[in-house]
Every structure is written in structure tokens, then in C-alpha cells.
Amino acid sequence: MAQLALSLDLNSTLGADFVGFAVSSVVYGILTAQVYTYLKKYPLDKTGYKLLVASLWVLETVDQAFIGHQFYFYCITNYGNPLVLIDRPGIWSLVAQVEVGALAGSIVKACFAMRVYRFSNQNIYVSGLIILMILTQLGEMSFFMLLSRVTEPYDLKAPRQPIRFSGSHGLKSLADLVTVKGLGSSSLALGVATDAVTAFALCYFLQGLRTGYAGSDSLVNSLTLYAVNTGILTSAFSLATLILYNIMPANFIFMAFYFVVSKLYAISFLATLNTRRIVRGQGTDRERSTGTTFQMFTNPRVTDPVRRVEEGVQQQKYPGPPGLHPHQKQPSETHYMEDW
């Protein structure tokens, strides 16, 4: 045991834990700022959206609290006792954080699946496949948590006290994470695949909404580019977590990445809500009520494209030859411009 303690690399364990906690704290602050921006810009938004935003923020607050608790346990309570990493199971907050993060990420992915459902003219097969992948990943993460659970709480006043286990499950130490690498890798890989399928489906169905009008087609291009960009960062962190877990399952480096993943999902969802009307040239609730849509843009290079998109949207709403009465508009694909 002494040899294990001497060979323990604190840089890749407690050091990575510290970096993960610090970065996740910064990202949590960004998420909170996004929530504040949403509530300030869209006070008249649907109650369902507000409840969804509030639920995500509460989940991420709990998630960050769990991250902080496990960091305090390993770095403060057990200061000078690196053996806690290899002769005791993971602290309960570290195990619970896995499930909370998976739940928050699944909620965001389900919202994007509903977006695919709307943009695809209610294609239940593609959106249903995405939902199935989301539920499967959440189930695997839940099973992973059960295998990693602590069956007896820690006595913080006596951190070196032996811990008894009941049943046949439960890891004896963090070093045993390698024994459930298959399940963890499967769940992480499924998450990356879900992101890829969602992004591809959004791009594919958005291209099918082209009408031939320059303004509306430009809007479709903007929405397509935005759909890809919002998923790049989350996919990159998820893929990094998967790779690091497979090549270094016995340290905290992959955990540092995982601490951030669910918050990036929440930020991508909030960013979509906060910009959904601006991208379409409609402004926010506050701007609508004061009649100052896009007043914040003073650069002509910015306002001109926005104005052209607005004109294209109006042209799509009332297509046809000049003189056609607005109430005699031809059928057009405008449903994808509603809400988000």
C-alpha cells in the first residue's frame, strides 16, 4: 500500500480535480449569466420555457455543489492522506454528480430532439430514435452510478475508518473504475453519437425548408450554422471525456472534463433561447414592447444583413406577385420560425 501511495500522481488526481472544479465554477457562472439574460430579455416567454430554464439551473446548482463537496473531501478533509484515493470508494457526492450531470444533459438533448421533431414536419422515426438514444444513455449512467455507489456513509471526523459494504456491488476504490470501463465508455460514446445524429438531422431537415427566396434561405443557412456551432463544444468535451476515460481510467483527468459537460449542454440550450428571435430578426420581448428591435446594432454591416433577413421573412410570409392582398398569401413553410 505504501508503494501505491508513493507512485500516486497527485497532478493527475487531486490536481485534475482542482482544475475541473475551477473550470466548472467559471462555466457555472456563465450559465447563471445566461439565465439572467433570458429572464431579462424574455419576460413574456412561455411558462414551460421558464420552468425548463429554472429546472436546468437548479440541477446545475446541485451538480456544482456536489463537485465542490467532493473536492473539499479529497483536498481539505483528507489533506496529506493521498491513500484515500486508492483504499476507499469514491465519496457519495462524486458518484451522485455523475447522475445529476447525466440528467441535466439528457433534458437538453430531449429539447433538441423536439426541435428535430418540429423541423422535420413531425418525423416521429428520427426524433424517436434520438429520444431512445437519450434514454439508453441515461439508463447506462444510472446503472454506472449504482455500480459505483457507496453503501455506507463516510465518517468525516474519522476519514481513515474502514468502510463496510453490503451486497455484491460497489467499487472498493477509484482505482476500480477500470472494472466498469465498458459500461462507462458505452454511455459516453452513446452521448457523442446522440449529439452527432441530432446535429445531422437538424441540418438535413433545415435544408428541406428552403423556399427559393433569398431572405428565407439565408435564414435557413443561419439556423443550420447555429445548430452545428452550438453542438461542437459539447461534443468535443464529451469525446475528450470518452478518450481520456479509456486511456487513463484510474485518475481524475477525464472527470475534470465531465464536470463541465452538462453545464455546456445547458449553456447551449440557453444560448438557443436567448438568440432564437434575434437570429430571425424579431428582437426580444423587451425590444418588441419598446419598439427598438435591433437598436443595439449601429454598424451598417450588421444592420443591413439583418434588415435583408427581415425583408425576406416578410416576403416569405406574403409571397406572390405585387398587388396580392396580404390575406391571400400562398402556403409557405414558416412553422420553423416559431418559438425556437
N, C-alpha and C positions, 0 to 999 in steps of 0.2 A: 504494500500500500504506500509505503514511503517513496518507493521508486516511481509509482504513478504520480504522486504529488510533485516530485522533483521534475518529472517530464511534462507536467501540465503547463500549457502555454497560456498565460493569462492574457496575452494580447488578443488571441483568437477566441477567448471565452468572456472574461469579465470586460476586457477592452471592447470587444464587439458589442457586448450588452450595453455598455455605456454609450457607444456611438448610436446604436439602434434607439435607445431611449431618448437621446438628444435630438436625433433627426425626426423621430416620430412626434416629439413635442413641438418642433417647428412646424411640421406638416399639420398637426392638430390645430395650431394657431391659425394657419392658412385656412383650414376648413371652417373654423369659427368665424373668421372674417368673411368667408363666402356665405355663411348662414346669415350673418348680419346684413350683408349686401342684398341678399334675396329678400329678407323681411322688409328692408327699407325701400327697395325698388318695386316690389310686387305685393303691396299690402292688400290688393284686391284679388289675389290669385285664389285658385280653388282650395277649399278646405283640405281636400285629400292630399294635395301637394304640400301644404303646410304641415300636416300631420306626418307625412313621409319625411320631410326635411327634419322635423323635430325628432322623429324616431331615430334617424341616422345619426344625428348629433348626439343624442343620449347614448346610443350604442358605442359610438366612438369615444365618448367621455369615459364610459365604463372601461372600454378597451385600454385607453391611455392610463387609467387608474390601475388596472391590472399590470400593465407594463412597468409603471412606477413602483408598484408593490414588490414585484419580483426583483427589480433592480436593487431596491433597498435591502431586500433579504440577502441577496448574494454579495453585495458590495459593502453594506454597512453592518447588518446583524452578524454576518459571518466574515467580517473583516479579519484577514490573517488566517482564514481557515479554508484554503482552496479545496480541501478534501470534500467539502460539501457538494462539489460538482460531480464527484465520482463515486461517493459512497452513500448518497442519499437520492431519493427520487426528486423529480422536478417539483418545485413549490407549486401549490394549487393555483395560484394566480397566473403562473406561466402556462399551465395546462388550460385554464379557463379562457385565457386570452386567445388561444387558437380557435375556440368555438365562437367567441364573440366576433372576432375578425372575420371568420368564415360566414357568419350570419349577416353581418353588415354588407360584405361583398356580394352575397347571394341576393340580397334585396336590390342592390343597384343593378346587378346583372338581369334580374327579373324585370326591372323597369325598362332596360334597354331591349329586352325580349318583347315587351309590349310595344315598344317603338317599332320594332321589326314587324309586329303584327299589324300595326296601323299602316305603315308604309307599303306593306305587301298586299294591301287590299284584303286584309284578314286571312292571310295564308296560315291556316292552323297547323300545317305539317312542319314548316320551317320553324315557326315560333314555338310549337310544341316540342320539337327536337331540342331547341335551346333550353327551354324550361326543364326538360328531362335531364339534360346535362348539368344544369344548375343544381337540381335536387339530388342527383347522384353524387356530385362533388360535396354538397353539404352533408349527405349521409356518410360519405367516407371520412370527412373531417370529424364528424361526431363519433364515429367508431374509433378513429385515431385518438381522440380525446379520452374515450373510455379505456383504451389500452394503456394510456399514459397516466391514468388518474392516480391520485394519492388516496389511499383508503383510510389513512389516519392522519389528523391534522398535525401540523408542526407545533412543537412547544418552543416558542420564540425565546423564552427565558433559558432554555437548555437546548440550544441548537445541535449539540453533539449527542443528544439522547437517541438511542436506536429507535427506529420506526418499524412497527409491525404491519404486516399486510394481511388482508383477508382475501380469499379467493385465489384464482389462478392468474388473474390479470394484474397489470400494474408494473411499470418499469422500476427496477431497483435503483437506477441512476440515469443521469442524462446520457452517459456513455452507451446505454442500451437503446438509444434511439435508432441505432443502426438495425436493430432487430425488427423494427416496423417500417423500415425504409421503403419497402414495396408499396405499402398502403399510403404512406405519405407522398411518395413520388407519383402514384396514380392519381391522387387527389389534386396535387399541384399541376400535373400535366393536363388533367381534365379542365382545370380552370383556365389554363393557357389556350386550350382548344376551344373552349366556350367563347373566349374573347375573340379568337380568330373567326369562328363561324358567325358570330354576331356582327363583326365589322364587315365581313364579306357579304352577308345578307343585306345589311343596310346599304352598302354601296350598290349592290345589284338591283335592289328594288327601287332605290332612288333614281338610278339611271332609267328605269322604266317609267318614271313620272315626267319625262321630258315631253314638252308640248310643241316645240318648234319656235316658240317666242324667245327672243334673246334674253329678256329680263328674267323670265321664269326659269329658263335653262341655266342662266348664270346663278340663280338662287339654288338650283339643284346641285350645281358644282360646289357651291359654298357649303351646303349641308353635307355633301359627300366628303369633302376635305375635312370638315369639322368632325364628322363621325370617325374618320381614321385617326385624326390627331388626338382626340380625347381618349382613345384606347391604346395609343403607343406606349405611354409611360407606365400605365398599369400592367400591360403585357410584358414590358421589359423587366419590371421588378418581379413579376410572377415567374418569368422564365429564369431570372437570376436566382431566385429562391430555389427553384427546382434543380438547377445545375449545381448550386453550392451544397444543397442538401444531399445530393448523390455523391459528390466528390469529397465532402467534409461533413458527414452527418454527426460527428461527435463534438463539434464546437458550436459557438453561438453566431457565427457569421451569417448563416442562412436565416437565423432568427431575426437578426438585425434588419434584413430586407423584409421579412414577413411582417414585422411590426408596422411597416409603413404601407403595405399593400392595400389594406382595407380602407385606410384614410384616402389613398389616391383614388380608389373607386368612388368614395363619397364626394371627393372634390370634383371628379369628372362629371358626376351627376349634377352637383350644384352649379358647375360651370355651364352645363347644358341648359339648366333652368334660367340662369341669370342672363344668358345671351340668346335665348331662343327667339325672342321678338326683335332684338336688335339686329340679328342676322337677317331677319326678314324685313327690316326697315319699318317696324311698327312701334318701337320705343317701349318703355316700361309703363307700368300703371301710373306712376307719379308724373312721367312726362306726358302721358295721354291726358291726365286731368288738368295739366297746366298749359297744354298746347305747345310744348317746347321740344317735340321729338327731334333728336339728333342735334339739339342746340349746342351740345358739348363739343361737336366736331367743328373746328374752324378752318381746317386745312382743306382747300378745294379738292385736292387729290383724294381726300377721304369722302367728302360730301357728294361729289359728283357720281362715283360708283353707287353710293347708297341711293341717290336720287334716281339713278337709272334702274336700280333694282325695284324701287317703289313704283316707278312708271311701268316696269314690266309686269309687276304683280297686278296693277290696275288694268293693264292691257289684257292680262290673262283672265281677270275677273269679268271683263266686258269685251270679249273678242268679237270680231266681225267687222264688216265694212263701216266706214264713217256714217253717222246718222242712225245707226242701230240703237234703239231705245235700251237704256241700261237694264230694264226689267225683262228684255228679250234676249238676254245673254245666252250664248251657246254653252253646252255642257263643257266643263273643264275640270282638270284634276287639281283641285285646290284643298282637298282634305288634308294633305300632308303639311299644310301651312298652319293648321290649327294647333293650339297649345304648344306641344314640343315634339 
